[in-house]
């Protein structure tokens, strides 16, 4: 297992552990380098950094930023960002404002299908700033509309289902620029989750590279071994660095366990290749 995990979430977005609790759990799992990458927010980084010192975890400042690309939602992880960079702060604030508007539309769509009270119910699961589909999913599971988080998304919250609403997130070019100008590296998160055909995927990778994108998340909590090998090959082909992350959201959220992801396949160039925090960790080869 890898002791570097560069994709995790806390209660600042849609995780179930507060930032400090997330850090302590990561330490128990043997993680040595952790990126906190909450959705569209960096508010948990200070608490996480304070908690990381006594357990000797190197915390990487990050965020997972929502993007619309050709009417598809993608996520770009920024690693080693400056969370105080003004353009990044302004961009994230605008995305969070958009989440509030989307939540009202999701609640309206669910009400039209006979499910009332979902907006108040979803906010009942919000611990910090972000309202997301995960909070609606928690509400729907709590009311017995589905047995678990994975099924409730499939039944209600994805395209073609009663609670889905289209939404326009930030532009890919803007997000890459915010990350890069803040001193960070831009990573295409869990590329295997987008269901892109071969030609469309290559168009995305070409555009991402042209915009200055740095890396692919080759190892992800939602990738199969076959996906991992495929994206390792594409990273090498397109000259991207390779990242790895569990996409941990908490013990009750149905994502990968923190620190329990395989190492990068042999031949990958790690996104952390020049980070002093990771220089002593032999985790880049299978």
Residue frames relative to the residue before (quaternion, step in Angstrom):
aa qw qx qy qz dx dy dz
X 1.0000 0.0000 0.0000 0.0000 0.00 0.00 0.00
X 0.4845 -0.6735 0.4826 0.2806 3.54 -1.17 0.64
X 0.2939 -0.7411 0.5712 0.1953 3.59 -1.05 0.72
X 0.6082 0.4520 -0.3693 0.5380 3.57 1.30 0.38
X 0.0363 0.7802 -0.6209 0.0662 3.57 -0.81 1.06
X 0.0882 -0.8586 0.5044 -0.0255 3.54 -0.37 1.29
X 0.7133 0.3382 -0.2659 0.5533 3.57 1.10 0.67
X 0.3087 0.7385 -0.5469 0.2455 3.58 -0.36 1.24
X 0.2465 -0.7817 0.5647 0.0967 3.53 -1.25 0.57
X 0.1964 -0.7637 0.6064 0.1022 3.53 -1.17 0.69
X 0.7294 -0.4077 0.3113 0.4527 3.56 -1.31 -0.17
X 0.4778 0.6456 -0.4562 0.3831 3.60 1.21 -0.12
X 0.7539 0.1876 -0.1677 0.6069 3.60 1.13 -0.51
X 0.7946 -0.3097 0.2195 0.4739 3.62 -0.41 -1.12
X 0.4104 0.6738 -0.5030 0.3531 3.56 1.10 0.64
X 0.4593 -0.7004 0.4774 0.2655 3.58 -1.23 0.30
X 0.6745 0.4330 -0.3010 0.5167 3.62 1.26 -0.04
X 0.4885 -0.6314 0.5144 0.3133 3.56 -1.04 0.79
X 0.6879 -0.5101 0.2996 0.4206 3.61 -1.09 0.56
X 0.6835 0.4755 -0.3054 0.4620 3.61 0.82 -0.89
X 0.6530 0.5019 -0.3168 0.4705 3.60 1.00 -0.78
X 0.6039 0.5499 -0.3475 0.4606 3.56 1.08 -0.70
X 0.6487 0.5156 -0.3146 0.4630 3.58 0.93 -0.87
X 0.6761 0.4900 -0.3049 0.4580 3.58 0.84 -0.91
X 0.6412 0.5087 -0.3268 0.4725 3.58 1.03 -0.74
X 0.6333 0.5294 -0.3316 0.4568 3.57 0.98 -0.80
X 0.6419 0.5234 -0.3257 0.4560 3.59 0.98 -0.82
X 0.6421 0.5237 -0.3158 0.4624 3.57 1.01 -0.80
X 0.6906 0.4672 -0.2600 0.4871 3.56 1.17 -0.63
X 0.5827 -0.6319 0.3518 0.3705 3.58 1.26 0.12
X 0.4041 0.7109 -0.4820 0.3147 3.59 1.23 0.29
X 0.2025 -0.7889 0.5728 0.0918 3.56 -0.98 0.89
X 0.7638 0.1452 -0.0867 0.6229 3.59 1.16 -0.62
X 0.0240 0.8174 -0.5703 0.0783 3.57 -0.59 1.16
X 0.1880 -0.7386 0.6348 0.1272 3.54 -1.08 0.81
X 0.2270 -0.7197 0.6402 0.1437 3.54 -0.95 0.96
X 0.0055 0.8309 -0.5486 0.0931 3.55 -0.46 1.26
X 0.0022 0.8287 -0.5590 0.0273 3.57 0.59 1.08
X 0.5913 -0.5844 0.4275 0.3550 3.53 -1.19 0.60
X 0.8895 -0.0888 0.0620 0.4439 3.52 -0.87 1.08
X 0.7254 0.3526 -0.2334 0.5432 3.59 1.14 0.55
X 0.1883 -0.7836 0.5849 0.0919 3.56 -1.14 0.69
X 0.3543 0.7955 -0.4463 0.2060 3.57 1.27 0.19
X 0.6762 0.5177 -0.3053 0.4261 3.61 1.13 -0.41
X 0.4882 0.7224 -0.4130 0.2632 3.57 1.21 -0.28
X 0.6462 0.5273 -0.3450 0.4305 3.61 0.91 -0.76
X 0.6733 0.4788 -0.2975 0.4784 3.59 0.89 -0.91
X 0.6431 0.5194 -0.3247 0.4595 3.57 1.00 -0.78
X 0.6584 0.5124 -0.3178 0.4506 3.58 0.92 -0.85
X 0.6372 0.5208 -0.3274 0.4643 3.59 0.99 -0.78
X 0.6893 0.4762 -0.2776 0.4702 3.59 0.95 -0.87
X 0.6337 0.5747 -0.3313 0.3980 3.59 1.11 -0.65
X 0.5953 0.6193 -0.3735 0.3501 3.61 1.01 -0.72
X 0.7454 0.4181 -0.2789 0.4378 3.65 0.61 -0.94
X 0.7100 0.4135 -0.2691 0.5026 3.62 1.16 -0.39
X 0.4372 -0.7523 0.4120 0.2705 3.56 1.33 0.28
X 0.3708 0.6531 -0.5460 0.3714 3.52 0.85 1.11
X 0.3184 -0.7028 0.6022 0.2051 3.55 -1.04 0.83
X 0.2015 -0.8028 0.5537 0.0915 3.57 -0.50 1.20
X 0.2048 -0.7547 0.6155 0.0985 3.54 -0.95 0.99
X 0.3786 -0.7240 0.5304 0.2262 3.57 -0.75 1.04
X 0.1384 0.8136 -0.5489 0.1325 3.55 -0.69 1.08
X 0.0684 -0.7499 0.6517 0.0905 3.51 -1.42 -0.02
X 0.2623 -0.7172 0.6181 0.1866 3.55 -1.20 0.59
X 0.1325 -0.8493 0.5110 -0.0006 3.52 -0.34 1.31
X 0.4115 -0.7379 0.4962 0.1999 3.53 -0.91 1.07
X 0.0738 -0.8059 0.5859 -0.0430 3.54 -0.87 1.11
X 0.1991 -0.7209 0.6413 0.1712 3.54 -1.21 0.56
X 0.0309 0.7804 -0.6199 0.0761 3.54 -0.78 1.13
X 0.8279 -0.1257 0.0295 0.5458 3.58 -0.52 1.21
X 0.6901 -0.5056 0.2478 0.4548 3.54 0.93 1.05
X 0.5847 0.5155 -0.3932 0.4876 3.58 1.20 0.49
X 0.3817 -0.6958 0.5552 0.2489 3.55 -1.16 0.62
X 0.0271 -0.7721 0.6345 -0.0233 3.52 -0.88 1.07
X 0.2516 -0.7440 0.5906 0.1857 3.55 -1.29 0.27
X 0.1293 -0.7675 0.6258 0.0512 3.53 -0.95 0.98
X 0.2378 -0.7605 0.5911 0.1248 3.56 -0.78 1.06
X 0.1868 -0.7470 0.6281 0.1126 3.53 -0.95 0.94
X 0.0981 -0.7975 0.5950 0.0203 3.57 -0.79 1.04
X 0.8251 0.1195 -0.1491 0.5317 3.54 -1.04 0.90
X 0.2532 0.7679 -0.5359 0.2429 3.54 0.97 0.89
X 0.3913 -0.6205 0.6021 0.3153 3.51 -1.38 0.17
X 0.3027 -0.8040 0.4759 0.1881 3.63 -0.22 1.20
X 0.6652 0.4991 -0.3029 0.4655 3.59 1.24 -0.27
X 0.4177 0.7148 -0.4723 0.3025 3.59 1.24 0.00
X 0.4990 -0.7223 0.3732 0.3000 3.63 -0.49 1.16
X 0.6799 0.4888 -0.3185 0.4443 3.62 0.79 -0.89
X 0.6332 0.5148 -0.3271 0.4765 3.57 1.05 -0.72
X 0.6496 0.5147 -0.3179 0.4604 3.57 0.89 -0.89
X 0.6755 0.4951 -0.2988 0.4575 3.58 0.89 -0.91
X 0.6554 0.5162 -0.3119 0.4547 3.57 0.97 -0.84
X 0.6633 0.4961 -0.3061 0.4692 3.58 0.92 -0.86
X 0.6311 0.5330 -0.3398 0.4496 3.57 1.00 -0.77
X 0.6506 0.5130 -0.3172 0.4615 3.59 0.97 -0.82
X 0.6422 0.5094 -0.3295 0.4685 3.59 1.00 -0.77
X 0.6492 0.5148 -0.3263 0.4550 3.60 0.94 -0.82
X 0.6189 0.5302 -0.3408 0.4687 3.58 1.04 -0.74
X 0.6440 0.5229 -0.3136 0.4621 3.56 1.04 -0.78
X 0.6035 0.5635 -0.3554 0.4381 3.57 1.10 -0.64
X 0.6194 0.5390 -0.3441 0.4555 3.58 1.04 -0.73
X 0.6544 0.5002 -0.3077 0.4764 3.58 0.95 -0.86
X 0.6575 0.5091 -0.3198 0.4542 3.58 0.92 -0.86
X 0.6271 0.5544 -0.3446 0.4250 3.59 0.95 -0.82
X 0.6461 0.5131 -0.3248 0.4623 3.58 0.96 -0.83
X 0.6653 0.4960 -0.3027 0.4688 3.58 1.03 -0.78
X 0.6109 0.5296 -0.3532 0.4707 3.60 1.04 -0.69
X 0.6584 0.5103 -0.3131 0.4561 3.58 0.91 -0.91
X 0.6406 0.5155 -0.3225 0.4689 3.57 1.02 -0.79
X 0.6548 0.5086 -0.3152 0.4618 3.58 0.96 -0.84
X 0.6580 0.4938 -0.3112 0.4758 3.59 0.96 -0.81
X 0.6297 0.5297 -0.3380 0.4568 3.58 1.02 -0.75
X 0.6435 0.5274 -0.3185 0.4542 3.57 1.03 -0.76
X 0.7014 0.4111 -0.2651 0.5185 3.58 1.24 -0.40
X 0.6788 -0.5411 0.2750 0.4134 3.57 1.27 0.35
X 0.6112 0.5237 -0.3606 0.4713 3.60 1.24 0.16
X 0.1087 -0.8250 0.5544 0.0164 3.55 -0.31 1.27
X 0.7951 0.3668 -0.2377 0.4205 3.54 -1.31 0.34
X 0.4076 0.7555 -0.4564 0.2339 3.59 1.20 0.19
X 0.6128 0.5502 -0.3780 0.4229 3.62 1.02 -0.60
X 0.6757 0.4580 -0.2903 0.4994 3.58 0.86 -0.93
X 0.6470 0.5308 -0.3215 0.4430 3.56 1.01 -0.79
X 0.6562 0.4986 -0.3117 0.4728 3.57 0.96 -0.83
X 0.6598 0.5013 -0.3152 0.4626 3.59 0.92 -0.84
X 0.5751 0.5932 -0.3747 0.4207 3.57 1.16 -0.43
X 0.6973 0.4300 -0.2594 0.5114 3.59 1.25 -0.41
X 0.5274 0.6182 -0.4156 0.4087 3.60 1.27 -0.09
X 0.2141 -0.8018 0.5489 0.1000 3.56 -0.78 1.03
X 0.8001 0.1970 -0.0916 0.5592 3.60 1.09 -0.62
X 0.8479 -0.2208 0.1713 0.4506 3.58 -0.75 -1.09
X 0.7355 0.4814 -0.2232 0.4213 3.55 1.02 -0.86
X 0.1425 -0.7276 0.6628 0.1045 3.55 -1.10 0.82
X 0.0198 0.8228 -0.5629 0.0754 3.59 -0.69 1.08
X 0.6858 -0.4476 0.3644 0.4434 3.53 -1.31 0.05
X 0.5693 0.5974 -0.3841 0.4141 3.58 1.12 -0.59
X 0.6612 0.5003 -0.3177 0.4600 3.59 0.98 -0.76
X 0.6141 0.5040 -0.3471 0.4983 3.58 1.10 -0.58
X 0.6299 0.5360 -0.3306 0.4545 3.57 1.02 -0.80
X 0.6295 0.5289 -0.3324 0.4622 3.59 0.97 -0.83
X 0.6482 0.5140 -0.3143 0.4657 3.58 0.95 -0.87
X 0.6878 0.4911 -0.2946 0.4460 3.58 0.83 -0.97
X 0.6337 0.5062 -0.3316 0.4819 3.59 1.03 -0.73
X 0.6583 0.5229 -0.3174 0.4387 3.58 0.94 -0.87
X 0.7025 0.4314 -0.2558 0.5049 3.58 1.18 -0.55
X 0.5695 -0.6576 0.3565 0.3407 3.57 1.25 0.18
X 0.4079 0.7233 -0.4737 0.2933 3.60 1.19 0.34
X 0.7699 0.0033 -0.0295 0.6375 3.59 1.30 -0.28
X 0.5683 -0.6545 0.3981 0.3005 3.54 -1.19 0.57
X 0.8094 0.0348 0.0001 0.5862 3.57 1.15 -0.50
X 0.7224 -0.4725 0.2986 0.4072 3.53 -1.33 0.26
X 0.6509 0.5337 -0.3290 0.4280 3.56 0.92 -0.87
X 0.7001 0.4717 -0.2770 0.4590 3.57 0.88 -0.93
X 0.6474 0.5300 -0.3446 0.4257 3.57 0.97 -0.75
X 0.5965 0.5395 -0.3662 0.4680 3.59 1.07 -0.61
X 0.6844 0.4981 -0.2926 0.4449 3.57 0.82 -0.99
X 0.7122 0.4725 -0.2604 0.4491 3.60 1.01 -0.79
X 0.8468 0.2351 -0.0600 0.4734 3.56 0.98 -0.83
X 0.8359 0.3540 -0.1075 0.4055 3.58 0.85 -0.91
X 0.6300 0.4917 -0.3620 0.4799 3.59 1.21 0.15
X 0.7400 -0.4380 0.2715 0.4323 3.54 -1.28 0.38
X 0.7873 0.2882 -0.2446 0.4871 3.52 -0.90 1.01
X 0.6595 0.4837 -0.3042 0.4885 3.58 1.27 -0.10
X 0.7238 -0.5152 0.2394 0.3916 3.62 -1.16 0.54
X 0.7677 0.3778 -0.2104 0.4728 3.62 1.00 -0.70
X 0.4816 0.6673 -0.4474 0.3502 3.58 1.21 0.23
X 0.0300 0.7584 -0.6511 0.0012 3.54 -1.09 0.80
X 0.4557 -0.6654 0.5023 0.3118 3.60 -0.95 0.74
X 0.0133 -0.7966 0.6040 -0.0187 3.54 -1.13 0.64
X 0.3144 -0.7386 0.5684 0.1807 3.55 -1.11 0.73
X 0.1770 -0.7861 0.5881 0.0695 3.54 -0.63 1.20
X 0.7436 -0.3656 0.2824 0.4834 3.59 -1.20 -0.39
X 0.5401 -0.6061 0.4754 0.3389 3.55 -1.28 0.39
X 0.5975 -0.5944 0.4039 0.3557 3.56 -1.05 0.79
X 0.6578 0.5206 -0.3200 0.4403 3.59 0.87 -0.89
X 0.6543 0.5143 -0.3176 0.4544 3.58 0.97 -0.83
X 0.6758 0.5060 -0.3035 0.4418 3.57 0.86 -0.96
X 0.6456 0.5014 -0.3304 0.4719 3.58 0.91 -0.84
X 0.6561 0.5125 -0.3179 0.4536 3.58 0.95 -0.82
X 0.6302 0.5268 -0.3484 0.4516 3.63 0.93 -0.82
X 0.6767 0.5009 -0.2944 0.4523 3.55 0.88 -0.97
X 0.7052 0.4754 -0.2750 0.4484 3.55 0.76 -1.06
X 0.6837 0.4867 -0.2943 0.4573 3.58 0.89 -0.89
X 0.6575 0.4833 -0.3153 0.4844 3.60 1.19 -0.41
X 0.6130 -0.5828 0.3367 0.4138 3.57 1.29 0.07
X 0.5862 0.6246 -0.3478 0.3811 3.58 1.28 0.06
X 0.4342 -0.6410 0.5564 0.3017 3.51 -1.41 -0.13
X 0.3200 -0.7616 0.5431 0.1507 3.55 -0.95 0.97
X 0.0777 -0.8085 0.5824 -0.0337 3.54 -0.72 1.19
X 0.3515 -0.6966 0.5809 0.2318 3.58 -0.93 0.89
X 0.3065 -0.7938 0.5012 0.1570 3.57 -0.41 1.25
X 0.8815 -0.0964 0.0552 0.4589 3.53 -1.28 0.71
X 0.0428 -0.8572 0.5125 0.0250 3.62 0.59 1.08
X 0.6007 0.5829 -0.3646 0.4079 3.59 1.14 -0.39
X 0.6279 0.5757 -0.3341 0.4033 3.59 1.20 -0.31
X 0.6315 0.5998 -0.3355 0.3590 3.60 1.14 -0.38
X 0.3701 -0.7650 0.4661 0.2461 3.58 1.22 -0.18
X 0.3262 0.7658 -0.4958 0.2476 3.58 1.07 0.65
X 0.4620 -0.6515 0.5279 0.2889 3.53 -1.05 0.77
X 0.7190 -0.4886 0.2823 0.4058 3.54 -1.22 0.46
X 0.6928 0.4728 -0.2911 0.4602 3.58 0.84 -0.94
X 0.6675 0.4954 -0.3042 0.4653 3.59 0.94 -0.87
X 0.6220 0.5364 -0.3408 0.4575 3.58 1.00 -0.77
X 0.6716 0.4882 -0.3062 0.4656 3.58 0.90 -0.86
X 0.6178 0.5280 -0.3509 0.4652 3.59 1.04 -0.64
X 0.6339 0.5179 -0.3238 0.4744 3.57 1.05 -0.79
X 0.6770 0.4950 -0.3038 0.4522 3.58 0.84 -0.93
X 0.6421 0.5161 -0.3252 0.4643 3.57 1.00 -0.76
X 0.6740 0.4789 -0.3009 0.4752 3.58 0.93 -0.86
X 0.6365 0.5308 -0.3255 0.4552 3.58 0.95 -0.86
X 0.6568 0.5007 -0.3051 0.4742 3.57 0.95 -0.84
X 0.6682 0.5104 -0.3065 0.4461 3.58 0.92 -0.91
X 0.6759 0.4907 -0.2865 0.4693 3.58 1.11 -0.66
X 0.6159 -0.5656 0.3460 0.4255 3.57 1.25 -0.22
X 0.3211 0.7531 -0.5097 0.2644 3.59 1.23 0.31
X 0.3623 -0.7910 0.4700 0.1487 3.54 -0.95 0.93
X 0.8530 0.0487 0.0852 0.5127 3.58 0.80 -0.97
X 0.3026 -0.6855 0.6247 0.2197 3.50 -1.42 0.29
X 0.3987 -0.6595 0.5718 0.2812 3.54 -1.13 0.64
X 0.1844 -0.8329 0.5178 0.0648 3.53 0.10 1.36
X 0.7589 0.2379 -0.1269 0.5927 3.56 0.95 -0.94
X 0.0885 0.7880 -0.5982 0.1158 3.56 -0.71 1.12
X 0.5965 -0.5759 0.4284 0.3593 3.53 -1.20 0.54
X 0.7238 0.4023 -0.2440 0.5047 3.59 1.20 -0.37
X 0.5587 0.5948 -0.3981 0.4189 3.60 1.25 0.20
X 0.3913 -0.6629 0.5838 0.2580 3.52 -1.14 0.70
X 0.6653 -0.4778 0.3614 0.4455 3.63 -1.19 0.22
X 0.6363 0.5302 -0.3302 0.4528 3.57 1.06 -0.75
X 0.6371 0.5121 -0.3256 0.4752 3.59 1.01 -0.77
X 0.6231 0.5508 -0.3397 0.4392 3.57 0.96 -0.85
X 0.6831 0.4742 -0.2891 0.4743 3.57 0.87 -0.91
X 0.6332 0.5357 -0.3390 0.4440 3.57 0.98 -0.80
X 0.7377 0.4194 -0.2504 0.4661 3.59 0.80 -0.96
X 0.5417 0.5651 -0.4101 0.4679 3.57 1.20 -0.29
X 0.6647 0.4987 -0.2970 0.4703 3.56 0.99 -0.84
X 0.6713 0.4882 -0.3036 0.4677 3.58 0.96 -0.84
X 0.6053 0.5475 -0.3602 0.4517 3.59 1.03 -0.68
X 0.6688 0.4872 -0.2967 0.4767 3.55 0.93 -0.88
X 0.6596 0.5311 -0.3121 0.4307 3.57 0.93 -0.91
X 0.7703 0.3597 -0.1821 0.4940 3.58 0.93 -0.90
X 0.5172 -0.6769 0.3984 0.3398 3.57 1.26 0.01
X 0.4182 0.6974 -0.4778 0.3323 3.57 1.15 0.58
X 0.4665 -0.5885 0.5725 0.3292 3.50 -1.31 0.42
X 0.3672 -0.7291 0.5387 0.2081 3.58 -1.26 0.38
X 0.1286 -0.7804 0.6091 0.0583 3.55 -1.02 0.89
X 0.1656 -0.7697 0.6065 0.1111 3.54 -1.31 0.25
X 0.1682 0.7899 -0.5758 0.1277 3.56 -1.02 0.78
X 0.4921 -0.6853 0.4621 0.2733 3.53 -1.04 0.81
X 0.2478 -0.7482 0.5512 0.2737 3.59 1.13 -0.71
X 0.1721 0.8300 -0.5099 0.1463 3.56 1.08 0.80
X 0.1064 -0.7957 0.5957 0.0256 3.53 -0.97 1.00
X 0.7125 -0.3830 0.2677 0.5234 3.59 1.22 -0.21
X 0.6609 -0.5551 0.3323 0.3804 3.58 -1.18 0.43
X 0.7417 0.3982 -0.2159 0.4947 3.59 1.18 -0.42
X 0.6111 0.6109 -0.3273 0.3824 3.59 1.22 0.17
X 0.5206 -0.7158 0.3794 0.2696 3.61 1.20 0.24
X 0.5485 0.5783 -0.4216 0.4324 3.59 1.18 0.42
X 0.7262 -0.4151 0.2995 0.4589 3.58 -1.27 -0.13
X 0.5097 -0.6229 0.5002 0.3194 3.55 -1.25 0.51
X 0.5333 -0.6444 0.4459 0.3185 3.53 -0.96 0.90
X 0.8351 0.1878 -0.1543 0.4935 3.55 -0.96 0.89
X 0.6631 0.4908 -0.3083 0.4737 3.60 1.23 0.02
X 0.4234 0.6550 -0.4963 0.3813 3.51 0.83 1.08
X 0.5371 -0.6244 0.4429 0.3542 3.59 -1.09 0.56
X 0.5809 -0.5676 0.4341 0.3897 3.59 -1.18 0.34
X 0.6527 -0.4882 0.3858 0.4323 3.55 -1.26 0.22
X 0.5471 -0.6026 0.4582 0.3573 3.59 -1.08 0.63
X 0.6280 -0.5401 0.4097 0.3822 3.53 -1.19 0.57
X 0.7592 0.3697 -0.2793 0.4571 3.55 -1.00 0.84
X 0.5569 0.5922 -0.4013 0.4220 3.59 1.24 -0.24
X 0.3229 -0.6977 0.6023 0.2148 3.54 -1.19 0.64
X 0.3387 -0.7932 0.4621 0.2064 3.63 -0.25 1.20
X 0.5460 -0.6098 0.4639 0.3389 3.55 -1.10 0.70
X 0.7000 0.4510 -0.2561 0.4910 3.59 1.20 -0.49
X 0.2797 0.8217 -0.4763 0.1406 3.62 1.22 0.20
X 0.7855 0.2773 -0.1540 0.5314 3.60 1.10 -0.58
X 0.4533 0.6751 -0.4608 0.3556 3.58 1.21 0.45
X 0.4392 -0.6992 0.4869 0.2848 3.63 -0.74 0.89
X 0.5835 0.5983 -0.3702 0.4056 3.60 1.12 -0.61
X 0.7775 0.3507 -0.1612 0.4965 3.57 1.09 -0.73
X 0.4128 0.7669 -0.4390 0.2206 3.57 1.24 -0.14
X 0.7385 0.4158 -0.2327 0.4770 3.60 1.07 -0.66
X 0.6118 0.5751 -0.3348 0.4277 3.56 1.30 -0.07
X 0.2245 -0.7865 0.5644 0.1113 3.57 -0.57 1.15
X 0.2839 0.7846 -0.4942 0.2441 3.54 0.32 1.28
X 0.5412 0.6833 -0.3818 0.3073 3.58 1.17 -0.07
X 0.7448 0.3481 -0.2303 0.5206 3.61 1.16 -0.18
X 0.5253 -0.6315 0.4689 0.3245 3.55 -1.13 0.65
